[in-house]
Amino acid sequence: MGAVMADSDADTMARLDRLELAIVHMTDVLVLQSERMDTGFRNMREETQAMHRGLGERIAAVTDRLDRLIAVTMQERTLGIERLAKIEGRLARLEEHVGI
């Protein structure tokens, strides 16, 4: 019976050794996965920040273009109004000269 107990103890120890190795392996895998996830999240954060910077730059460019368009439009309208005023002044003088 002593030999059976020794075999049982040896089997138990072998099983515990395998279990310990399995736990160490699982821990290594979990640490590796955690590092990969951290790297992935870091990359995603950097990409998101880059996208926000790019979007900000595009918005600034569009705003600048709109500002220039508004300025040109206002300038053209002002010139158009001034031209019309000059034409009306000439017409009034012509009508006065002709006697209308």
MODELLER restraints for C-alpha pairs under 7 A, 6 or more apart:
rsr = mdl.restraints
at = mdl.atoms
